[in-house]
Amino acid sequence: MSTPQNISIKVEDAYSAIHKHVLKTSLHFNKRLSEMMGCKLFLKCENRQRTGSFKLRGAHNKLRNLDPSVSFVTSSTGNHGLGCLDAMRAYGKTGKVVVLK
């Protein structure tokens, strides 16, 4: 069962492993949404990543631990595939990204 403590450990582990492969994206305070929600609300600009989305982080985190003898195959129509290709290159993994028409 996941607890706040072990989730925190997993997040810290992922950050320490992938931070050199992803950009540190900015946070922007959004006054209008903050007022609507009754709290301070910030937007995280993951669209500034090389691949245009947060999916780069997940791909790096997953592929960094993939057994080198395993070939990776995924299907994507966009950002997930780009993230996987970036991670495969970074970690020397082999695989295919299938793009559907």
GUFITI-281777 format. One record per atom (N, C-alpha, C): chain; residue number from 1; atom name; x, y, z. Coordinates in nm, 2 decimals, always signed. Example, Ala and Ser with C-alpha at 12.3 -4.5 7.8 and 13.67 -1.06 7.14 Angstrom:
BEGIN
A  1  N  +1.32  -0.57  +0.78
A  1  CA  +1.23  -0.45  +0.78
A  1  C  +1.32  -0.33  +0.78
A  2  N  +1.28  -0.22  +0.71
A  2  CA  +1.37  -0.11  +0.71
A  2  C  +1.29  +0.00  +0.79
//
This chain:
BEGIN
A  1  N  +0.08  -0.12  +0.00
A  1  CA  +0.00  +0.00  +0.00
A  1  C  +0.09  +0.12  +0.00
A  2  N  +0.05  +0.22  -0.08
A  2  CA  +0.13  +0.34  -0.09
A  2  C  +0.09  +0.43  +0.03
A  3  N  +0.19  +0.49  +0.09
A  3  CA  +0.18  +0.59  +0.20
A  3  C  +0.24  +0.72  +0.15
A  4  N  +0.21  +0.83  +0.22
A  4  CA  +0.28  +0.95  +0.18
A  4  C  +0.43  +0.94  +0.20
A  5  N  +0.48  +0.86  +0.29
A  5  CA  +0.62  +0.85  +0.31
A  5  C  +0.69  +0.77  +0.20
A  6  N  +0.63  +0.66  +0.16
A  6  CA  +0.70  +0.59  +0.05
A  6  C  +0.68  +0.65  -0.09
A  7  N  +0.57  +0.72  -0.11
A  7  CA  +0.55  +0.80  -0.23
A  7  C  +0.66  +0.91  -0.24
A  8  N  +0.68  +0.98  -0.13
A  8  CA  +0.78  +1.08  -0.12
A  8  C  +0.92  +1.02  -0.15
A  9  N  +0.95  +0.91  -0.11
A  9  CA  +1.08  +0.84  -0.13
A  9  C  +1.09  +0.81  -0.28
A  10  N  +0.98  +0.76  -0.34
A  10  CA  +0.98  +0.73  -0.49
A  10  C  +1.00  +0.86  -0.57
A  11  N  +0.94  +0.96  -0.53
A  11  CA  +0.95  +1.09  -0.61
A  11  C  +1.09  +1.14  -0.60
A  12  N  +1.15  +1.14  -0.48
A  12  CA  +1.29  +1.18  -0.46
A  12  C  +1.38  +1.10  -0.54
A  13  N  +1.36  +0.97  -0.54
A  13  CA  +1.45  +0.88  -0.62
A  13  C  +1.44  +0.91  -0.77
A  14  N  +1.31  +0.93  -0.82
A  14  CA  +1.30  +0.96  -0.96
A  14  C  +1.36  +1.09  -0.99
A  15  N  +1.34  +1.19  -0.91
A  15  CA  +1.41  +1.32  -0.93
A  15  C  +1.56  +1.31  -0.94
A  16  N  +1.62  +1.24  -0.84
A  16  CA  +1.76  +1.23  -0.84
A  16  C  +1.82  +1.16  -0.97
A  17  N  +1.74  +1.07  -1.02
A  17  CA  +1.78  +0.99  -1.14
A  17  C  +1.76  +1.06  -1.27
A  18  N  +1.66  +1.14  -1.28
A  18  CA  +1.62  +1.20  -1.41
A  18  C  +1.65  +1.35  -1.42
A  19  N  +1.68  +1.41  -1.32
A  19  CA  +1.69  +1.56  -1.32
A  19  C  +1.79  +1.61  -1.43
A  20  N  +1.89  +1.54  -1.45
A  20  CA  +1.99  +1.58  -1.55
A  20  C  +1.95  +1.56  -1.69
A  21  N  +1.83  +1.49  -1.71
A  21  CA  +1.78  +1.46  -1.85
A  21  C  +1.66  +1.55  -1.88
A  22  N  +1.60  +1.62  -1.79
A  22  CA  +1.48  +1.70  -1.81
A  22  C  +1.51  +1.84  -1.77
A  23  N  +1.43  +1.93  -1.83
A  23  CA  +1.45  +2.08  -1.79
A  23  C  +1.37  +2.10  -1.66
A  24  N  +1.43  +2.20  -1.59
A  24  CA  +1.36  +2.25  -1.47
A  24  C  +1.26  +2.35  -1.52
A  25  N  +1.13  +2.32  -1.52
A  25  CA  +1.03  +2.41  -1.58
A  25  C  +0.98  +2.51  -1.47
A  26  N  +0.93  +2.62  -1.52
A  26  CA  +0.89  +2.73  -1.42
A  26  C  +0.75  +2.71  -1.37
A  27  N  +0.72  +2.77  -1.26
A  27  CA  +0.59  +2.78  -1.20
A  27  C  +0.54  +2.93  -1.22
A  28  N  +0.42  +2.94  -1.25
A  28  CA  +0.36  +3.08  -1.27
A  28  C  +0.24  +3.09  -1.19
A  29  N  +0.24  +3.19  -1.10
A  29  CA  +0.12  +3.22  -1.02
A  29  C  +0.00  +3.26  -1.11
A  30  N  -0.12  +3.21  -1.09
A  30  CA  -0.23  +3.25  -1.17
A  30  C  -0.34  +3.31  -1.08
A  31  N  -0.35  +3.44  -1.08
A  31  CA  -0.44  +3.51  -1.00
A  31  C  -0.58  +3.47  -1.01
A  32  N  -0.63  +3.46  -1.14
A  32  CA  -0.77  +3.44  -1.16
A  32  C  -0.81  +3.30  -1.11
A  33  N  -0.73  +3.20  -1.14
A  33  CA  -0.76  +3.06  -1.09
A  33  C  -0.75  +3.06  -0.94
A  34  N  -0.65  +3.13  -0.88
A  34  CA  -0.64  +3.13  -0.74
A  34  C  -0.76  +3.19  -0.67
A  35  N  -0.81  +3.30  -0.73
A  35  CA  -0.93  +3.36  -0.67
A  35  C  -1.05  +3.26  -0.68
A  36  N  -1.06  +3.20  -0.80
A  36  CA  -1.17  +3.10  -0.82
A  36  C  -1.17  +2.98  -0.72
A  37  N  -1.05  +2.94  -0.69
A  37  CA  -1.03  +2.82  -0.61
A  37  C  -1.01  +2.85  -0.46
A  38  N  -0.99  +2.98  -0.43
A  38  CA  -0.97  +3.02  -0.29
A  38  C  -0.84  +2.97  -0.23
A  39  N  -0.74  +2.97  -0.31
A  39  CA  -0.60  +2.93  -0.27
A  39  C  -0.50  +2.99  -0.37
A  40  N  -0.37  +2.98  -0.33
A  40  CA  -0.27  +3.02  -0.43
A  40  C  -0.25  +2.91  -0.53
A  41  N  -0.27  +2.93  -0.65
A  41  CA  -0.26  +2.83  -0.75
A  41  C  -0.15  +2.87  -0.85
A  42  N  -0.06  +2.78  -0.88
A  42  CA  +0.05  +2.80  -0.97
A  42  C  +0.04  +2.70  -1.09
A  43  N  +0.08  +2.74  -1.20
A  43  CA  +0.08  +2.66  -1.32
A  43  C  +0.22  +2.61  -1.35
A  44  N  +0.24  +2.48  -1.37
A  44  CA  +0.37  +2.43  -1.40
A  44  C  +0.38  +2.41  -1.55
A  45  N  +0.48  +2.48  -1.61
A  45  CA  +0.49  +2.49  -1.76
A  45  C  +0.57  +2.37  -1.82
A  46  N  +0.51  +2.25  -1.81
A  46  CA  +0.58  +2.13  -1.86
A  46  C  +0.58  +2.13  -2.01
A  47  N  +0.50  +2.22  -2.07
A  47  CA  +0.50  +2.23  -2.22
A  47  C  +0.63  +2.29  -2.27
A  48  N  +0.72  +2.33  -2.18
A  48  CA  +0.85  +2.39  -2.21
A  48  C  +0.96  +2.28  -2.22
A  49  N  +0.92  +2.15  -2.19
A  49  CA  +1.01  +2.04  -2.20
A  49  C  +1.05  +2.02  -2.35
A  50  N  +1.16  +1.96  -2.38
A  50  CA  +1.21  +1.94  -2.52
A  50  C  +1.10  +1.87  -2.60
A  51  N  +1.02  +1.78  -2.54
A  51  CA  +0.92  +1.71  -2.61
A  51  C  +0.78  +1.77  -2.60
A  52  N  +0.77  +1.88  -2.53
A  52  CA  +0.64  +1.95  -2.53
A  52  C  +0.54  +1.91  -2.42
A  53  N  +0.58  +1.82  -2.33
A  53  CA  +0.49  +1.77  -2.22
A  53  C  +0.57  +1.71  -2.11
A  54  N  +0.49  +1.68  -2.00
A  54  CA  +0.54  +1.62  -1.88
A  54  C  +0.57  +1.47  -1.91
A  55  N  +0.53  +1.42  -2.02
A  55  CA  +0.55  +1.27  -2.04
A  55  C  +0.70  +1.23  -2.05
A  56  N  +0.78  +1.33  -2.08
A  56  CA  +0.92  +1.31  -2.08
A  56  C  +0.97  +1.25  -1.95
A  57  N  +0.92  +1.31  -1.84
A  57  CA  +0.96  +1.27  -1.71
A  57  C  +0.93  +1.12  -1.68
A  58  N  +0.80  +1.08  -1.71
A  58  CA  +0.76  +0.95  -1.69
A  58  C  +0.84  +0.85  -1.77
A  59  N  +0.87  +0.88  -1.90
A  59  CA  +0.94  +0.79  -1.99
A  59  C  +1.08  +0.77  -1.93
A  60  N  +1.15  +0.88  -1.89
A  60  CA  +1.28  +0.86  -1.83
A  60  C  +1.28  +0.78  -1.71
A  61  N  +1.18  +0.80  -1.62
A  61  CA  +1.18  +0.73  -1.50
A  61  C  +1.15  +0.58  -1.52
A  62  N  +1.07  +0.55  -1.62
A  62  CA  +1.04  +0.41  -1.65
A  62  C  +1.16  +0.34  -1.72
A  63  N  +1.21  +0.40  -1.82
A  63  CA  +1.32  +0.34  -1.90
A  63  C  +1.45  +0.33  -1.83
A  64  N  +1.48  +0.42  -1.74
A  64  CA  +1.61  +0.41  -1.67
A  64  C  +1.63  +0.28  -1.60
A  65  N  +1.52  +0.21  -1.56
A  65  CA  +1.54  +0.09  -1.48
A  65  C  +1.51  -0.04  -1.57
A  66  N  +1.48  -0.02  -1.70
A  66  CA  +1.45  -0.13  -1.79
A  66  C  +1.58  -0.21  -1.81
A  67  N  +1.56  -0.34  -1.79
A  67  CA  +1.67  -0.44  -1.81
A  67  C  +1.73  -0.42  -1.95
A  68  N  +1.86  -0.40  -1.96
A  68  CA  +1.92  -0.38  -2.09
A  68  C  +1.90  -0.49  -2.20
A  69  N  +1.86  -0.61  -2.16
A  69  CA  +1.83  -0.71  -2.25
A  69  C  +1.69  -0.71  -2.31
A  70  N  +1.61  -0.62  -2.26
A  70  CA  +1.47  -0.61  -2.30
A  70  C  +1.46  -0.49  -2.40
A  71  N  +1.39  -0.52  -2.51
A  71  CA  +1.36  -0.42  -2.61
A  71  C  +1.23  -0.36  -2.58
A  72  N  +1.22  -0.23  -2.60
A  72  CA  +1.10  -0.15  -2.56
A  72  C  +1.02  -0.13  -2.68
A  73  N  +0.88  -0.15  -2.67
A  73  CA  +0.79  -0.12  -2.77
A  73  C  +0.67  -0.04  -2.71
A  74  N  +0.63  +0.07  -2.77
A  74  CA  +0.52  +0.15  -2.73
A  74  C  +0.44  +0.20  -2.85
A  75  N  +0.32  +0.24  -2.82
A  75  CA  +0.24  +0.30  -2.93
A  75  C  +0.20  +0.44  -2.88
A  76  N  +0.21  +0.54  -2.97
A  76  CA  +0.19  +0.68  -2.93
A  76  C  +0.15  +0.76  -3.06
A  77  N  +0.08  +0.86  -3.03
A  77  CA  +0.05  +0.96  -3.14
A  77  C  +0.11  +1.09  -3.12
A  78  N  +0.21  +1.10  -3.02
A  78  CA  +0.27  +1.22  -2.99
A  78  C  +0.37  +1.23  -2.88
A  79  N  +0.34  +1.30  -2.78
A  79  CA  +0.43  +1.33  -2.67
A  79  C  +0.49  +1.21  -2.60
A  80  N  +0.41  +1.11  -2.58
A  80  CA  +0.46  +0.99  -2.51
A  80  C  +0.57  +0.93  -2.59
A  81  N  +0.55  +0.91  -2.72
A  81  CA  +0.65  +0.86  -2.81
A  81  C  +0.78  +0.94  -2.81
A  82  N  +0.76  +1.07  -2.82
A  82  CA  +0.88  +1.16  -2.81
A  82  C  +0.96  +1.14  -2.68
A  83  N  +0.89  +1.13  -2.57
A  83  CA  +0.95  +1.11  -2.45
A  83  C  +1.03  +0.98  -2.44
A  84  N  +0.97  +0.88  -2.49
A  84  CA  +1.03  +0.74  -2.49
A  84  C  +1.15  +0.74  -2.58
A  85  N  +1.15  +0.81  -2.70
A  85  CA  +1.27  +0.81  -2.79
A  85  C  +1.38  +0.89  -2.72
A  86  N  +1.35  +1.00  -2.65
A  86  CA  +1.45  +1.08  -2.58
A  86  C  +1.51  +0.99  -2.47
A  87  N  +1.43  +0.92  -2.39
A  87  CA  +1.48  +0.83  -2.29
A  87  C  +1.56  +0.72  -2.34
A  88  N  +1.52  +0.66  -2.45
A  88  CA  +1.60  +0.55  -2.51
A  88  C  +1.74  +0.59  -2.55
A  89  N  +1.74  +0.71  -2.61
A  89  CA  +1.87  +0.77  -2.64
A  89  C  +1.96  +0.80  -2.52
A  90  N  +1.90  +0.85  -2.42
A  90  CA  +1.97  +0.89  -2.30
A  90  C  +2.03  +0.77  -2.22
A  91  N  +1.96  +0.66  -2.22
A  91  CA  +2.00  +0.54  -2.15
A  91  C  +2.05  +0.43  -2.23
A  92  N  +2.07  +0.45  -2.36
A  92  CA  +2.12  +0.35  -2.45
A  92  C  +2.03  +0.23  -2.47
A  93  N  +1.90  +0.25  -2.46
A  93  CA  +1.81  +0.14  -2.48
A  93  C  +1.77  +0.12  -2.62
A  94  N  +1.72  +0.01  -2.66
A  94  CA  +1.67  -0.02  -2.79
A  94  C  +1.52  -0.03  -2.78
A  95  N  +1.45  +0.00  -2.89
A  95  CA  +1.31  -0.01  -2.89
A  95  C  +1.24  +0.05  -3.01
A  96  N  +1.11  +0.04  -3.01
A  96  CA  +1.04  +0.10  -3.12
A  96  C  +0.92  +0.18  -3.07
A  97  N  +0.89  +0.29  -3.14
A  97  CA  +0.77  +0.36  -3.11
A  97  C  +0.68  +0.35  -3.23
A  98  N  +0.56  +0.29  -3.21
A  98  CA  +0.47  +0.27  -3.32
A  98  C  +0.37  +0.39  -3.32
A  99  N  +0.36  +0.46  -3.44
A  99  CA  +0.28  +0.57  -3.45
A  99  C  +0.16  +0.53  -3.54
A  100  N  +0.04  +0.54  -3.49
A  100  CA  -0.08  +0.50  -3.57
A  100  C  -0.12  +0.61  -3.66
A  101  N  -0.18  +0.57  -3.77
A  101  CA  -0.24  +0.67  -3.86
A  101  C  -0.37  +0.73  -3.81
//
